[in-house]
Amino acid sequence: MAIDQHAANLSDVTALLVDGGYTGQPFAESVRTLIGAEVQVAKRHELHAFAVMPQRWVVERSFAWLEKCRRLWKNTERLLNTSLQFVNLAFLALLLRRY
């Protein structure tokens, strides 16, 4: 799934929080031109000591929530779009449990 395919749905996004693997000016420039959002990189602590970083905590917490869904433990789907829809359903189920 490419960002340019969903630019109309992402028009309200102002900041994109990414992992350290997405560092670099070309990625940030392409996101800025496609949807007009700023890229924020949540890097780990350089000393490899435990430190709670609020931005990174949001990403890790989201992954932990997804790991609670049994269907997502192993990717057995034949189509990538099917896997993506199960991730969306998992987040919807989490959202519905909160309210």
C-alpha positions in Angstrom: 0.0 0.0 0.0 1.5 3.3 -1.1 0.9 6.6 0.5 0.1 8.3 -2.8 -2.8 5.9 -3.4 -4.4 7.1 -0.1 -3.4 10.7 -0.1 -7.0 11.9 -0.1 -7.7 9.9 3.1 -4.5 11.1 4.8 -5.1 14.8 4.2 -5.6 15.5 8.0 -2.3 13.8 9.0 0.2 16.4 10.1 2.9 14.3 11.6 4.1 10.7 10.7 5.9 8.9 13.6 8.3 6.3 12.1 10.9 3.9 13.4 14.7 4.5 13.0 14.7 2.5 9.7 13.0 5.4 7.9 15.6 8.0 8.5 16.8 10.0 5.6 15.9 13.1 3.7 14.4 11.4 0.5 11.7 9.6 2.6 10.8 12.8 4.5 10.6 14.8 1.3 8.4 12.3 -0.4 6.0 12.2 2.5 6.0 16.0 2.6 5.2 16.3 -1.1 2.6 13.5 -1.1 0.5 14.3 2.0 2.1 17.4 3.5 3.1 15.8 6.8 6.3 16.1 8.7 8.2 12.9 9.5 9.3 12.3 13.2 11.8 9.6 13.8 11.5 7.8 17.2 15.1 6.6 17.7 16.3 4.3 20.4 18.6 5.5 23.1 22.2 5.4 21.8 23.7 4.0 25.1 21.4 0.9 24.8 20.2 1.6 28.4 16.5 1.4 29.1 14.8 4.7 28.9 11.1 5.4 28.3 10.7 7.5 25.2 7.1 8.8 24.8 7.0 8.6 21.0 8.5 5.2 20.8 6.2 4.0 23.6 3.2 4.7 21.4 4.6 2.6 18.6 5.6 -0.3 20.9 2.2 -0.2 22.7 0.4 -0.4 19.4 2.4 -3.5 18.4 1.7 -5.1 21.8 -2.0 -4.6 21.3 -1.9 -6.2 17.9 0.0 -9.2 19.3 -3.0 -10.0 21.5 -5.0 -10.9 18.4 -4.6 -14.7 17.7 -5.3 -14.3 14.0 -2.3 -12.0 13.5 0.3 -14.3 15.2 1.2 -16.0 12.0 0.6 -14.6 8.5 -1.3 -17.4 6.7 -3.2 -15.2 4.3 -2.5 -15.5 0.6 -3.1 -11.9 -0.3 -1.4 -8.9 1.3 -4.7 -7.0 1.3 -6.3 -9.6 3.4 -3.6 -9.3 6.0 -4.0 -5.6 6.0 -7.7 -5.8 6.5 -7.2 -8.1 9.5 -4.9 -5.5 11.1 -7.6 -2.9 10.5 -10.2 -5.2 12.1 -7.9 -5.8 15.1 -7.6 -2.0 15.7 -11.3 -1.6 15.3 -12.0 -4.3 17.9 -9.6 -2.6 20.3 -11.3 0.7 19.7 -14.7 -0.8 20.3 -13.6 -2.4 23.6 -12.5 1.0 24.9 -15.9 2.6 24.5 
